[in-house]
C-alpha cells in the first residue's frame, strides 16, 4: 500500500507532492474523498496516536471554540473523521511507514525515504 492524503487547495501539500514520483501511489484528495475510519485506524497504528495526526492549525478549532489542551485520543479521532481540515497533511503512508505533515524533520525523512 502506498497512499498520499492531501488537499488540492493546500500549496504546501502540492509543493511537497511535486518533489516525488508518485505514479505508484494512490493520491487521495481528502476534501473530495474523505478518509475512512479504517484508513484512520491504519494511520493510528503507524503513528502511535491520533494526536500525531491532528492539525492544531485547523480553522475549525477557532470556529468550534475547541480548546486543544482538553482533547483526549478519542476526541482527536472523532474530529479527524468529522472534518477533513483536522487531519495534519500531507500524509504519506505505506504498509510500514508514515510521514505526517510538512514540518522540516518530516520533509527530510520523506526525502530520505524516496532516495532509497
N, C-alpha and C positions, 0 to 999 in steps of 0.2 A: 504494500500500500504506500502510495506517495500522494499526499494531498496538501494543497495550499488553500487556506481560508483567508480571504481578503475583502476589501471594499474597493470598488472601482472609482469611488469619489475620494479616496484617500491617496494623496500624492506620495506620501511616504511609502505606502504599500506598493504602489506602481513602480516607484523608483527602485525598490528592493527586488521586485519580481523581474524587472528588465535586466538585471545583472546576470541572470542564470538561464540556462537552457532547461525549460520546464516541459519539453514535449512529452515526456513520460509521466508527467504529474497531472492529477486531477485538480483543476482550478475551480474553486468554489467562491462565488461572489455571495457573501453572506446576507446581503440585504434582499437579493432576489431569491436566493436559495438558502434559507436559514439552516444552521446546524441542527442536527437531531440530538435527542437525548443519548443515543448510542454513541454518536461521534464525540459528544462532550465527555462521556464516560471513558472513551478511548484516550482522549486528551488528558483526562484526570490521571489515568494510570501511568502515563508517561511524565506528566508534570508534577505529580505528587500532591497537588492541592487545586481546588477551584480558585482560590485567591490568586495563584500564579497566572491564571488565565483571565483574570478580571481586570478590566481597564478602569483605573481610578480617574481617568481623564474624560470619561463618557459625559456628554452633556446631559444625559438623563439623571445623573446624580443630583445636579442642582435642580432640575425640573421636578424631580420627585421628592426633593428635600431629604435625601438619604445621607445619613452620617456613616461613612465607610468604616469608622472605628467600631461601630456597633454590629457589623456584619459577621456572621458565622459562615462556615463552609457551605451549609445548605442554602443560605441566603445568596451566596455568590452563584451557586449552581442555578437556582431559580431565576435570578436576574439575567444571567447569561442566556438562558433559554427563552426568557421573556422578551429581550430586546437585543438586536444584533450589535449595538454600539457598546454593550458591556463586555464583549469579547476583545481582549487585547490582540492586536493584529499588526502584521500578518502572522499566521500560524502555519509553519511548515511541519508536517507530520509524516513520519514513516512508521513501519512496524516497531522500530526500536528507539527512535529519537523524536524529539520535538523541539522546535525553536519558536519561542513566543515573543512577539513584539518587535520593536525597532530600536531597542537600546543598543548602544555601541557594542557591548560584550556579546549580545545575541547575534548581531550582524557579523561580527568577527568569527563567531563559532559557525555560523551558516556558511561563510566564505570558506572556512576550513573544510566543512562537510562537502561542499561542491568541488573543492580542489582535489579531494581524494579519488 
